[in-house]
Amino acid sequence: MQERRQMILQELEENGRVRVAELSKKLGCSEVTIRNDIKNMDAEGLLKRTHGGALCISQENERKYQTESIYRHTERKKKIAACAYEFIGDRDTIILDDASSTFYLALHIKKHPEKRLVIVTNSLLVGNELAGVDHIDLYMVGGNVGGHLSATMGDSAVRNIEQFHVDKAFIGVHGINFEVGITSIATPQMQVKKAILKVAEEVYVLADSSKFRGSYLSVVCPIHAIHKIITDDEVSGENIRKAQKHEIPLVIA
């Protein structure tokens, strides 16, 4: 079985997709056996089952979304998302903004029905993933759609966000500068993040280790406005010490 699975994954890596009938002939076993393999591998997140075959996970994602930043530092973001999920309680109300890191948190939430949540988001990508999910009550923020990650922003979006009050917010950032705060390069996204800060009891920043940098164009908020920063285990010792100095809980996934 393990040899069959390895050969299926190899075929996916080389071709992006496989067909049950072709695998059956190539591996010398029944189509029922191949279908069972694919069903189990899909449940384990190793591939994406389709009618009559399977897709490589990366191919499935590329088919849905073309935004390059989603696929940058993927494994780091998945670890951060899994860690962030532990800070969410059953029946919490949360906001997810339009960052690639929060997109992975949405995917993690989608796979874990044990917590029923109310989620507010301005991200069309997050909304697309969570729409119709049984354990999620989803609220989409209205407004003008823009940005490379397709999200609502502008004055309408800000006013819409201000109508909510949530337990926790999970946001991505352009950068973290411990001397000045959470930084941004785009005014529309910055306005949305500032609005989120006003309506959330606790704000969690999801930032892979590449986000710790000194340069910045504009500041979203001072560092003490953040409840926790969740990052990956490649964060430098210097940044760990800076977080301790500023009394900011730095959670390493």
C-alpha positions as CSV (number, residue, x, y, z in Angstrom):
1,M,0.0,0.0,0.0
2,Q,2.8,2.4,0.9
3,E,4.5,1.7,-2.4
4,R,1.3,2.4,-4.3
5,R,0.8,5.7,-2.4
6,Q,4.3,6.7,-3.1
7,M,3.9,6.0,-6.8
8,I,0.6,8.0,-6.9
9,L,2.3,11.0,-5.3
10,Q,5.2,10.7,-7.7
11,E,2.8,10.7,-10.6
12,L,1.1,13.8,-9.2
13,E,4.4,15.6,-8.7
14,E,5.3,14.9,-12.3
15,N,2.0,15.5,-14.0
16,G,-0.2,17.5,-11.6
17,R,-3.1,15.2,-11.9
18,V,-3.8,11.4,-12.2
19,R,-6.7,9.2,-13.5
20,V,-7.9,6.1,-11.6
21,A,-8.1,4.0,-14.8
22,E,-4.5,4.9,-15.8
23,L,-3.2,4.2,-12.4
24,S,-5.0,0.9,-12.2
25,K,-3.2,-0.3,-15.4
26,K,0.2,1.2,-14.5
27,L,0.2,-0.3,-10.9
28,G,-1.4,-3.6,-11.8
29,C,-4.3,-3.4,-9.3
30,S,-8.1,-2.8,-9.4
31,E,-9.7,0.6,-9.8
32,V,-11.5,0.0,-6.5
33,T,-8.1,-0.2,-4.8
34,I,-6.9,3.0,-6.4
35,R,-10.1,4.8,-5.5
36,N,-9.7,3.7,-1.9
37,D,-6.1,4.9,-1.9
38,I,-7.1,8.3,-3.3
39,K,-10.0,8.6,-0.8
40,N,-7.8,8.0,2.2
41,M,-5.0,10.2,0.8
42,D,-7.5,13.0,0.3
43,A,-8.6,12.7,3.9
44,E,-5.0,13.0,5.0
45,G,-4.5,16.1,2.9
46,L,-2.0,14.5,0.6
47,L,-4.0,15.2,-2.6
48,K,-7.3,16.6,-3.8
49,R,-9.8,13.9,-5.0
50,T,-11.7,14.7,-8.2
51,H,-14.2,12.8,-10.3
52,G,-12.3,9.9,-11.8
53,G,-8.9,10.8,-10.3
54,A,-7.0,13.3,-8.2
55,L,-5.1,16.6,-8.3
56,C,-1.9,17.6,-6.7
57,I,-2.7,19.9,-3.8
58,S,-0.6,22.8,-5.3
59,Q,-2.4,22.4,-8.6
60,E,-5.8,22.6,-6.9
61,N,-4.8,25.8,-5.1
62,E,-3.4,27.3,-8.3
63,R,-6.6,26.5,-10.1
64,K,-8.5,28.5,-7.6
65,Y,-6.1,31.4,-6.7
66,Q,-3.3,33.0,-8.7
67,T,-2.0,35.3,-6.0
68,E,1.7,34.6,-5.6
69,S,1.9,35.7,-2.0
70,I,-0.4,32.9,-0.9
71,Y,2.2,30.4,-1.9
72,R,5.2,32.1,-0.3
73,H,6.5,30.5,3.0
74,T,3.5,28.1,2.8
75,E,4.7,25.7,5.5
76,R,5.5,28.5,7.9
77,K,2.0,30.0,7.5
78,K,0.4,26.6,8.0
79,K,2.2,26.1,11.3
80,I,1.3,29.7,12.4
81,A,-2.4,29.0,11.5
82,A,-2.5,25.8,13.5
83,C,-1.0,27.6,16.5
84,A,-3.4,30.5,16.2
85,Y,-6.3,28.2,16.2
86,E,-5.4,27.1,19.7
87,F,-6.2,30.6,20.9
88,I,-9.7,30.5,19.5
89,G,-12.5,29.2,21.8
90,D,-15.7,27.5,20.9
91,R,-18.4,30.0,19.8
92,D,-15.9,32.9,19.7
93,T,-16.6,35.8,17.4
94,I,-13.5,36.6,15.3
95,I,-12.3,38.9,12.4
96,L,-9.9,37.6,9.8
97,D,-8.4,40.3,7.5
98,D,-7.2,40.0,3.9
99,A,-3.7,38.6,4.6
100,S,-2.2,35.4,3.2
101,S,-1.5,34.2,6.8
102,T,-5.2,34.6,7.8
103,F,-6.2,32.8,4.7
104,Y,-4.3,29.7,6.0
105,L,-6.0,30.2,9.4
106,A,-9.4,30.1,7.5
107,L,-8.4,26.9,5.8
108,H,-7.4,25.4,9.2
109,I,-10.7,26.5,10.7
110,K,-12.6,25.0,7.8
111,K,-11.1,21.5,8.5
112,H,-11.9,21.6,12.2
113,P,-15.7,21.5,12.9
114,E,-15.2,20.9,16.7
115,K,-15.4,24.7,17.3
116,R,-18.4,26.6,16.1
117,L,-17.4,30.2,15.2
118,V,-18.8,33.5,14.1
119,I,-16.4,35.0,11.5
120,V,-16.3,38.5,10.0
121,T,-14.0,39.1,7.1
122,N,-13.3,41.5,4.3
123,S,-11.3,38.9,2.3
124,L,-13.1,37.4,-0.7
125,L,-10.7,34.5,-0.6
126,V,-11.6,33.7,3.0
127,G,-15.3,34.2,2.3
128,N,-15.1,31.8,-0.7
129,E,-13.5,29.1,1.5
130,L,-15.9,29.5,4.5
131,A,-19.2,30.1,2.7
132,G,-21.6,27.3,3.4
133,V,-19.4,25.6,6.1
134,D,-21.7,24.2,8.7
135,H,-19.8,25.2,11.8
136,I,-19.2,28.8,10.6
137,D,-21.6,31.8,10.8
138,L,-20.0,34.0,8.2
139,Y,-20.4,37.8,7.8
140,M,-18.8,39.5,4.8
141,V,-17.7,43.1,5.1
142,G,-19.1,45.3,2.2
143,G,-17.1,47.9,0.3
144,N,-15.1,48.5,-2.8
145,V,-13.1,45.4,-3.9
146,G,-9.4,45.9,-4.5
147,G,-5.9,44.8,-3.5
148,H,-3.8,41.9,-4.8
149,L,-5.6,39.5,-2.4
150,S,-9.1,40.6,-3.5
151,A,-10.8,42.2,-0.4
152,T,-13.2,45.0,0.4
153,M,-11.7,48.2,1.6
154,G,-12.3,52.0,1.6
155,D,-14.7,54.1,3.6
156,S,-17.7,51.7,3.2
157,A,-15.7,48.8,4.5
158,V,-14.4,50.7,7.5
159,R,-18.0,51.8,8.4
160,N,-19.2,48.3,8.0
161,I,-16.5,46.9,10.3
162,E,-17.3,49.5,12.9
163,Q,-20.8,48.0,13.3
164,F,-19.3,44.8,14.7
165,H,-17.7,43.9,18.1
166,V,-15.6,40.7,18.3
167,D,-13.7,38.7,20.8
168,K,-10.6,38.3,18.7
169,A,-9.0,39.6,15.5
170,F,-6.3,37.8,13.5
171,I,-4.5,40.1,11.1
172,G,-1.5,39.9,8.8
173,V,1.0,42.7,8.5
174,H,3.6,44.1,6.1
175,G,6.2,44.3,8.8
176,I,6.9,44.4,12.5
177,N,9.1,47.1,13.9
178,F,9.4,46.8,17.7
179,E,10.4,50.5,18.0
180,V,7.4,52.0,16.1
181,G,4.8,49.2,15.8
182,I,2.9,47.2,13.2
183,T,3.6,48.7,9.8
184,S,1.9,48.9,6.4
185,I,2.6,50.1,2.9
186,A,-0.9,50.5,1.5
187,T,-3.3,53.1,2.9
188,P,-6.6,51.2,2.2
189,Q,-5.4,48.1,4.0
190,M,-4.1,50.2,6.8
191,Q,-7.5,51.9,7.3
192,V,-9.2,48.4,7.5
193,K,-6.7,47.2,10.1
194,K,-7.1,50.3,12.2
195,A,-10.9,49.8,12.1
196,I,-10.4,46.1,13.2
197,L,-8.3,47.2,16.1
198,K,-11.1,49.3,17.4
199,V,-13.7,46.5,17.4
200,A,-11.7,43.6,18.8
201,E,-11.1,42.8,22.4
202,E,-7.8,41.0,21.5
203,V,-5.7,41.4,18.4
204,Y,-3.3,38.6,17.2
205,V,-0.8,39.3,14.6
206,L,0.1,36.4,12.4
207,A,3.6,37.0,10.9
208,D,6.1,34.6,9.5
209,S,9.7,35.3,10.5
210,S,10.4,37.3,7.3
211,K,8.1,40.1,8.5
212,F,10.4,41.3,11.2
213,R,12.2,44.3,9.6
214,G,13.1,47.8,10.5
215,S,12.0,49.7,7.4
216,Y,8.5,51.1,7.1
217,L,6.3,53.6,5.3
218,S,3.4,53.9,7.6
219,V,2.3,52.6,11.0
220,V,-1.0,50.8,11.7
221,C,-0.6,50.8,15.5
222,P,2.0,50.8,18.3
223,I,3.3,47.5,19.4
224,H,1.6,47.6,22.8
225,A,-1.8,47.5,21.0
226,I,-1.2,43.9,20.0
227,H,-2.2,41.0,22.3
228,K,0.1,38.4,20.8
229,I,2.4,37.9,17.8
230,I,2.4,34.4,16.4
231,T,5.4,33.5,14.3
232,D,7.5,30.5,13.1
233,D,10.6,28.9,14.6
234,E,12.9,30.7,12.2
235,V,12.5,34.0,14.1
236,S,15.9,35.3,15.2
237,G,17.1,35.5,18.8
238,E,17.4,39.2,18.4
239,N,13.7,39.6,17.7
240,I,12.8,37.3,20.5
241,R,14.8,39.5,22.9
242,K,13.1,42.7,21.5
243,A,9.7,41.2,22.0
244,Q,10.6,40.4,25.6
245,K,11.9,43.9,26.1
246,H,8.7,45.4,24.9
247,E,6.7,42.9,26.9
248,I,4.9,41.5,23.9
249,P,4.1,37.8,24.1
250,L,5.8,36.2,21.1
251,V,4.3,32.8,20.4
252,I,6.5,30.5,18.3
253,A,4.7,27.9,16.3
